Amino acid sequence: MDPTSATWLAHDTQLLLCCLAAIACIVVLISITKLPPFLSILIGTFVAGLGAALPPEAVAKAFAKGAGSLLGEAGMIIALGAMLGALMAESGAADRIASTLLRHAKGKALPWVMALVAMVIGLPLFFEVGLVLMVPVIFVIARQSGQPLLKVAIPALAGMTTLHALMPPHPGPLIAVGALQADLGTTMLLGLCIAVPAVILAGPLYGIWLSKRMDVQEPAELGALFTAKTNTRRQPSFVMSLLIILLPVLLMLGSTLAKVAMAPQSSLALTLRFLSEPLIALGLAVIAAVICLGWSIGMARDQVGSVLRKSLAPIAVLLLTIGAGGGLKQTLLEAGVSDTISKVASGAHLSYVLLAWLIAVALRQATGSATVATTTTAGILAPLTVGLASTQSSLVALAIGAGSVFFCHVNDAGFWMVREYFGLQLKQTLWVWSVLQTIVSVVGLIGTLLLWQWLS
């Protein structure tokens, strides 16, 4: 785009520079001065907001709004996930699942089995929900197998995040499908064709490669949380342990069933949609775990309560950091960064797939939100894609999803979740999470371009 055009303002250039300055400030404060991530992101937010000419009080309000919104959505889920994980560890359920998986997936097969399990769990779940469910199992399997933690964790992360980006019924792909009037079934089929090679490359193959070059140990606090310490009268069975961890998955699949097979306002459909809310689904899973993994195997009521209470302390830093990331994102949005990126895109002359991917990449880098990137990109492209064939509209939607996960960094809540859960340094998190996401994104772009050529 020509920066001298009437639609491009000096404020747009200033805003892009402020985004870069804020990110650089956060990286320096965390990596060099060793300040906590929460405080570093707060300082970086004021660098961006004040540099973009927002009043100080507006920056503070935007930060509080963004942090509160994200914690209101994700904070309760993470807390419930920590409770569920602690009960699974204390009762021996996580050990039971891990030992059963290890009997059928030893040595070289283990990363591939972890990727497959994560894809199954990640199909109906938000990434954050899938992560809190998988973390206890990842820790226990790595501990029991003697395998490097990253060799087990990265395939699981890749399986969940790839489906989150490319497969309906996740919100990003659904938003793009609706805006571009693409066919849902076609998008799901093409998305699966792209997701499988993306998971293979970003998961087992990358995990095996990185685990040989980066030694990451289990974090002491969370590792202790997800370690069984109690000798109960009996351990839960594998079937019961698996049912508890899959209960949120099954409940959330009910929402998909209600959409495709039931009248929208029927009592059963409304009930299934209620039960499929992440907060409800995880809350019911915790209650089921209290009964089936606690009381029924001989744990005293005060012991179960103690496990639940102790599970919350180790995630306090995680919640603060995630909330700060939401505050940074909201400040950038209120400064107008989405409009600035849209102006850059309006003058580009590229293929629909490449243009969709690039716009989504730019918006994700600036805002840290896949949903914002997907929604804005789909809105920009919707008028341009009228008249495209069904498969082409689906591929544009998938290109948007792929672009929305490119090199997620310090303004991404998932970045801080991965960092805190696995006890990583900032540089390690870039290698583990940002590069993994980039592999998924680039494979998604290549896959959509190849399918465009083949199907057009």
MARDOSE-149369 format. One line per 8 residues: number of its first residue (from 1); their letters; for each residue x, y, z of C-alpha. Coordinates in nm, 3 decimals, padded with zeros to 5 digits, always signed. Example, Ala and Ser with C-alpha at 12.3 -4.5 7.8 and 13.67 -1.06 7.14 Angstrom:
% residues 2
1) as) +01.230 -00.450 +00.780; +01.367 -00.106 +00.714;
% end
This chain:
% residues 456
1) mdptsatw) +00.000 +00.000 +00.000; +00.112 +00.354 -00.071; +00.162 +00.527 +00.268; +00.100 +00.862 +00.108; -00.261 +00.776 +00.021; -00.531 +00.975 +00.190; -00.641 +00.680 +00.405; -00.303 +00.635 +00.570;
9) lahdtqll) -00.235 +00.873 +00.858; +00.072 +00.954 +01.062; -00.109 +00.801 +01.358; -00.112 +00.464 +01.179; +00.267 +00.465 +01.144; +00.299 +00.580 +01.505; +00.072 +00.300 +01.622; +00.271 +00.028 +01.447;
17) lcclaaia) +00.594 +00.164 +01.595; +00.435 +00.170 +01.941; +00.335 -00.195 +01.908; +00.694 -00.288 +01.825; +00.828 -00.072 +02.110; +00.591 -00.235 +02.361; +00.691 -00.586 +02.257; +01.061 -00.497 +02.271;
25) civvlisi) +01.012 -00.340 +02.616; +00.841 -00.653 +02.752; +01.113 -00.881 +02.616; +01.392 -00.666 +02.767; +01.222 -00.635 +03.107; +01.166 -01.009 +03.138; +01.488 -01.140 +02.988; +01.742 -00.880 +03.109;
33) tklppfls) +01.602 -00.709 +03.418; +01.425 -01.032 +03.530; +01.107 -00.851 +03.629; +00.797 -01.072 +03.666; +00.598 -01.111 +03.342; +00.289 -00.945 +03.491; +00.477 -00.625 +03.579; +00.670 -00.629 +03.250;
41) iligtfva) +00.352 -00.655 +03.043; +00.188 -00.378 +03.248; +00.483 -00.147 +03.176; +00.482 -00.247 +02.808; +00.111 -00.170 +02.789; +00.167 +00.187 +02.909; +00.453 +00.224 +02.659; +00.217 +00.126 +02.378;
49) glgaalpp) -00.086 +00.319 +02.503; +00.089 +00.646 +02.585; +00.293 +00.628 +02.264; -00.032 +00.589 +02.070; -00.162 +00.911 +02.233; -00.415 +00.744 +02.463; -00.471 +00.931 +02.791; -00.311 +00.755 +03.092;
57) eavakafa) -00.647 +00.689 +03.251; -00.773 +00.533 +02.925; -00.472 +00.300 +02.918; -00.537 +00.195 +03.277; -00.907 +00.134 +03.208; -00.832 -00.060 +02.888; -00.578 -00.275 +03.070; -00.823 -00.350 +03.352;
65) kgagsllg) -01.101 -00.423 +03.105; -00.888 -00.660 +02.897; -00.743 -00.838 +03.199; -01.084 -00.877 +03.362; -01.246 -00.999 +03.042; -00.982 -01.263 +02.978; -00.969 -01.383 +03.339; -01.347 -01.391 +03.354;
73) eagmiial) -01.343 -01.627 +03.058; -01.022 -01.825 +03.107; -00.942 -01.777 +03.474; -01.224 -01.992 +03.607; -01.148 -02.259 +03.349; -00.783 -02.270 +03.451; -00.878 -02.287 +03.820; -01.121 -02.573 +03.760;
81) gamlgalm) -00.862 -02.747 +03.544; -00.606 -02.721 +03.824; -00.856 -02.876 +04.068; -00.935 -03.158 +03.827; -00.566 -03.221 +03.759; -00.480 -03.228 +04.130; -00.758 -03.478 +04.205; -00.651 -03.698 +03.915;
89) aesgaadr) -00.293 -03.697 +04.043; -00.380 -03.745 +04.411; -00.617 -04.033 +04.341; -00.377 -04.206 +04.104; -00.605 -04.159 +03.801; -00.337 -03.973 +03.603; -00.089 -04.250 +03.684; -00.344 -04.508 +03.570;
97) iastllrh) -00.396 -04.334 +03.235; -00.023 -04.283 +03.188; +00.070 -04.643 +03.268; -00.199 -04.776 +03.032; -00.083 -04.551 +02.749; +00.278 -04.648 +02.811; +00.195 -05.016 +02.781; +00.069 -04.953 +02.428;
105) akgkalpw) +00.307 -04.674 +02.327; +00.664 -04.726 +02.430; +00.976 -04.550 +02.312; +00.947 -04.400 +01.965; +00.569 -04.445 +01.944; +00.497 -04.228 +02.249; +00.510 -03.881 +02.081; +00.277 -04.003 +01.805;
113) vmalvamv) +00.026 -04.141 +02.054; +00.036 -03.814 +02.250; -00.037 -03.617 +01.930; -00.332 -03.845 +01.849; -00.476 -03.821 +02.201; -00.441 -03.442 +02.194; -00.622 -03.422 +01.859; -00.912 -03.626 +01.997;
121) iglplffe) -00.933 -03.414 +02.312; -00.873 -03.090 +02.121; -01.146 -03.140 +01.862; -01.436 -03.006 +02.070; -01.236 -02.808 +02.330; -01.088 -02.460 +02.340; -00.709 -02.481 +02.355; -00.701 -02.346 +02.711;
129) vglvlmvp) -00.944 -02.615 +02.829; -00.755 -02.893 +02.651; -00.426 -02.773 +02.797; -00.543 -02.777 +03.158; -00.679 -03.128 +03.103; -00.362 -03.259 +02.938; -00.093 -03.103 +03.161; -00.125 -03.357 +03.447;
137) vifviarq) -00.113 -03.648 +03.201; +00.187 -03.495 +03.020; +00.382 -03.462 +03.346; +00.303 -03.814 +03.463; +00.379 -03.979 +03.128; +00.710 -03.794 +03.096; +00.799 -03.896 +03.453; +00.702 -04.263 +03.413;
145) sgqpllkv) +00.851 -04.310 +03.067; +01.179 -04.136 +03.142; +01.136 -03.939 +02.819; +01.229 -03.569 +02.794; +00.936 -03.348 +02.893; +00.934 -03.164 +02.559; +00.920 -03.490 +02.364; +00.588 -03.562 +02.533;
153) aipalagm) +00.453 -03.207 +02.566; +00.514 -03.066 +02.217; +00.308 -03.332 +02.030; +00.022 -03.267 +02.272; +00.045 -02.889 +02.225; +00.059 -02.928 +01.846; -00.244 -03.157 +01.835; -00.460 -02.917 +02.037;
161) ttlhalmp) -00.355 -02.587 +01.882; -00.377 -02.713 +01.522; -00.737 -02.822 +01.558; -00.816 -02.498 +01.739; -00.690 -02.302 +01.438; -00.817 -02.514 +01.149; -01.116 -02.721 +01.253; -01.475 -02.618 +01.323;
169) phpgplia) -01.651 -02.620 +01.571; -01.376 -02.397 +01.717; -01.480 -02.031 +01.714; -01.212 -01.899 +01.476; -01.290 -02.131 +01.184; -01.664 -02.096 +01.249; -01.642 -01.716 +01.236; -01.457 -01.732 +00.905;
177) vgalqadl) -01.697 -01.989 +00.761; -01.996 -01.772 +00.849; -01.847 -01.446 +00.720; -01.731 -01.597 +00.390; -02.046 -01.809 +00.347; -01.836 -02.123 +00.311; -01.972 -02.475 +00.353; -01.911 -02.610 +00.703;
185) gttmllgl) -01.873 -02.975 +00.601; -01.630 -02.892 +00.321; -01.426 -02.672 +00.555; -01.406 -02.950 +00.814; -01.291 -03.205 +00.555; -01.029 -02.977 +00.399; -00.923 -02.859 +00.745; -00.857 -03.218 +00.852;
193) ciavpavi) -00.649 -03.278 +00.538; -00.430 -02.980 +00.633; -00.431 -03.043 +01.008; -00.282 -03.394 +00.992; +00.050 -03.296 +00.826; +00.064 -02.981 +01.040; +00.037 -03.187 +01.360; +00.297 -03.436 +01.236;
201) lagplygi) +00.554 -03.166 +01.157; +00.485 -02.935 +01.454; +00.428 -03.220 +01.700; +00.624 -03.547 +01.704; +00.890 -03.445 +01.452; +00.958 -03.101 +01.600; +00.928 -03.237 +01.956; +01.187 -03.507 +01.892;
209) wlskrmdv) +01.422 -03.254 +01.730; +01.387 -02.986 +01.999; +01.403 -03.224 +02.296; +01.754 -03.326 +02.186; +01.869 -02.962 +02.190; +01.680 -02.814 +02.485; +01.667 -02.970 +02.831; +01.350 -02.873 +03.016;
217) qepaelga) +01.282 -03.018 +03.358; +00.944 -03.057 +03.521; +00.866 -02.738 +03.720; +00.889 -02.814 +04.091; +00.565 -02.652 +04.211; +00.329 -02.780 +03.943; +00.516 -03.110 +03.928; +00.447 -03.157 +04.298;
225) lftaktnt) +00.083 -03.062 +04.245; +00.041 -03.332 +03.981; +00.217 -03.606 +04.180; +00.021 -03.867 +04.372; +00.110 -03.858 +04.741; -00.178 -04.041 +04.905; -00.223 -04.416 +04.953; -00.596 -04.464 +04.920;
233) rrqpsfvm) -00.771 -04.795 +04.973; -00.787 -04.856 +04.600; -00.702 -04.676 +04.276; -00.966 -04.582 +04.019; -00.992 -04.802 +03.713; -00.856 -04.694 +03.376; -01.209 -04.666 +03.235; -01.325 -04.442 +03.520;
241) slliillp) -01.008 -04.228 +03.499; -01.053 -04.186 +03.124; -01.423 -04.105 +03.155; -01.351 -03.827 +03.404; -01.092 -03.656 +03.182; -01.311 -03.701 +02.873; -01.631 -03.581 +03.043; -01.579 -03.215 +02.937;
249) vllmlgst) -01.501 -03.337 +02.583; -01.822 -03.538 +02.565; -02.030 -03.255 +02.711; -01.889 -03.004 +02.462; -01.959 -03.240 +02.173; -02.323 -03.211 +02.278; -02.326 -02.853 +02.148; -02.220 -02.972 +01.804;
257) lakvamap) -02.488 -03.242 +01.811; -02.749 -02.984 +01.907; -02.652 -02.762 +01.613; -02.662 -03.027 +01.343; -02.933 -03.268 +01.454; -03.190 -03.083 +01.666; -03.435 -02.799 +01.649; -03.253 -02.490 +01.784;
265) qsslaltl) -03.510 -02.410 +02.056; -03.593 -02.765 +02.164; -03.549 -02.847 +02.533; -03.282 -03.107 +02.462; -03.084 -02.871 +02.238; -03.095 -02.592 +02.496; -02.985 -02.835 +02.768; -02.694 -02.964 +02.559;
273) rflsepli) -02.582 -02.610 +02.479; -02.592 -02.524 +02.850; -02.388 -02.832 +02.944; -02.136 -02.762 +02.667; -02.033 -02.426 +02.812; -01.666 -02.473 +02.915; -01.728 -02.346 +03.269; -02.023 -02.582 +03.318;
281) alglavia) -01.851 -02.880 +03.154; -01.535 -02.846 +03.362; -01.732 -02.772 +03.678; -01.930 -03.094 +03.634; -01.606 -03.282 +03.566; -01.461 -03.156 +03.896; -01.774 -03.262 +04.084; -01.759 -03.604 +03.917;
289) aviclgws) -01.390 -03.631 +04.012; -01.468 -03.544 +04.376; -01.720 -03.827 +04.388; -01.557 -04.091 +04.166; -01.187 -04.020 +04.221; -01.211 -03.900 +04.580; -01.489 -04.019 +04.806; -01.560 -04.348 +04.629;
297) igmardqv) -01.201 -04.475 +04.660; -01.161 -04.393 +05.026; -01.037 -04.034 +05.044; -01.183 -03.845 +05.340; -01.393 -03.538 +05.270; -01.150 -03.299 +05.439; -00.866 -03.456 +05.240; -01.047 -03.396 +04.910;
305) gsvlrksl) -01.119 -03.037 +05.013; -00.753 -02.984 +05.102; -00.643 -03.112 +04.760; -00.881 -02.872 +04.586; -00.768 -02.572 +04.792; -00.397 -02.644 +04.751; -00.437 -02.675 +04.374; -00.512 -02.303 +04.340;
313) apiavlll) -00.194 -02.152 +04.488; +00.049 -02.265 +04.214; -00.161 -02.106 +03.938; -00.177 -01.755 +04.091; +00.122 -01.627 +03.891; -00.018 -01.791 +03.577; -00.352 -01.612 +03.616; -00.190 -01.272 +03.673;
321) tigagggl) +00.031 -01.314 +03.367; -00.256 -01.422 +03.143; -00.466 -01.131 +03.265; -00.184 -00.888 +03.184; -00.169 -01.028 +02.831; -00.540 -00.959 +02.794; -00.484 -00.603 +02.916; -00.214 -00.542 +02.655;
329) kqtlleag) -00.436 -00.679 +02.381; -00.732 -00.459 +02.479; -00.515 -00.146 +02.494; -00.384 -00.206 +02.142; -00.736 -00.266 +02.015; -00.867 +00.057 +02.167; -00.573 +00.243 +02.017; -00.701 +00.131 +01.674;
337) vsdtiskv) -00.444 -00.124 +01.563; -00.704 -00.338 +01.381; -00.802 -00.043 +01.159; -00.437 +00.026 +01.082; -00.373 -00.331 +00.969; -00.692 -00.321 +00.761; -00.560 -00.016 +00.575; -00.240 -00.201 +00.492;
345) asgahlsy) -00.441 -00.488 +00.350; -00.675 -00.276 +00.140; -00.405 -00.184 -00.110; -00.254 -00.529 -00.150; -00.287 -00.723 -00.478; -00.234 -01.091 -00.395; -00.414 -01.423 -00.429; -00.709 -01.465 -00.194;
353) vllawlia) -00.539 -01.738 +00.009; -00.209 -01.552 +00.053; -00.385 -01.222 +00.123; -00.608 -01.385 +00.388; -00.308 -01.545 +00.556; -00.100 -01.225 +00.558; -00.379 -01.007 +00.699; -00.449 -01.260 +00.974;
361) valrqatg) -00.076 -01.281 +01.054; -00.045 -00.903 +01.083; -00.352 -00.872 +01.303; -00.244 -01.158 +01.530; +00.103 -01.009 +01.573; -00.044 -00.671 +01.663; -00.337 -00.776 +01.885; -00.242 -01.116 +02.028;
369) satvattt) -00.594 -01.243 +01.962; -00.677 -01.517 +01.712; -01.044 -01.424 +01.736; -00.978 -01.057 +01.652; -00.748 -01.160 +01.367; -01.005 -01.405 +01.228; -01.307 -01.177 +01.265; -01.138 -00.870 +01.116;
377) tagilapl) -00.975 -01.059 +00.828; -01.297 -01.235 +00.737; -01.480 -00.901 +00.742; -01.220 -00.742 +00.514; -01.230 -01.027 +00.262; -01.601 -01.106 +00.265; -01.693 -00.854 -00.009; -01.400 -00.970 -00.222;
385) tvglastq) -01.485 -01.341 -00.209; -01.845 -01.319 -00.325; -01.892 -01.563 -00.612; -01.611 -01.799 -00.520; -01.673 -02.172 -00.540; -01.758 -02.350 -00.214; -01.418 -02.518 -00.188; -01.239 -02.188 -00.255;
393) sslvalai) -01.433 -02.007 +00.018; -01.348 -02.290 +00.257; -00.978 -02.263 +00.170; -00.981 -01.886 +00.229; -01.140 -01.951 +00.570; -00.868 -02.206 +00.650; -00.595 -01.966 +00.537; -00.733 -01.711 +00.784;
401) gagsvffc) -00.723 -01.971 +01.061; -00.365 -02.064 +00.973; -00.253 -01.702 +00.973; -00.415 -01.634 +01.308; -00.163 -01.860 +01.489; +00.161 -01.740 +01.328; +00.448 -01.684 +01.578; +00.234 -01.613 +01.882;
409) hvndagfw) +00.444 -01.414 +02.129; +00.427 -01.195 +02.440; +00.080 -01.050 +02.375; -00.071 -01.400 +02.351; -00.233 -01.558 +02.658; -00.138 -01.907 +02.535; +00.228 -01.801 +02.531; +00.218 -01.728 +02.903;
417) mvreyfgl) +00.016 -02.039 +02.985; +00.277 -02.260 +02.819; +00.561 -02.066 +02.985; +00.419 -02.096 +03.335; +00.284 -02.450 +03.311; +00.616 -02.591 +03.189; +00.844 -02.356 +03.385; +01.016 -02.217 +03.076;
425) qlkqtlwv) +01.240 -01.917 +03.030; +01.133 -01.655 +02.777; +01.373 -01.779 +02.508; +01.263 -02.137 +02.566; +00.897 -02.038 +02.533; +00.971 -01.881 +02.195; +01.123 -02.209 +02.078; +00.856 -02.430 +02.230;
433) wsvlqtiv) +00.542 -02.227 +02.158; +00.610 -01.951 +01.903; +00.805 -02.174 +01.662; +00.554 -02.458 +01.703; +00.270 -02.219 +01.614; +00.467 -02.088 +01.318; +00.513 -02.440 +01.181; +00.138 -02.498 +01.206;
441) svvgligt) +00.070 -02.164 +01.036; +00.315 -02.213 +00.748; +00.203 -02.572 +00.686; -00.155 -02.444 +00.684; -00.066 -02.181 +00.424; +00.117 -02.431 +00.204; -00.170 -02.678 +00.236; -00.434 -02.423 +00.136;
449) lllwqwls) -00.225 -02.304 -00.161; -00.172 -02.662 -00.285; -00.541 -02.752 -00.245; -00.639 -02.426 -00.421; -00.429 -02.523 -00.722; -00.554 -02.883 -00.718; -00.924 -02.810 -00.670; -00.954 -02.496 -00.884;
% end
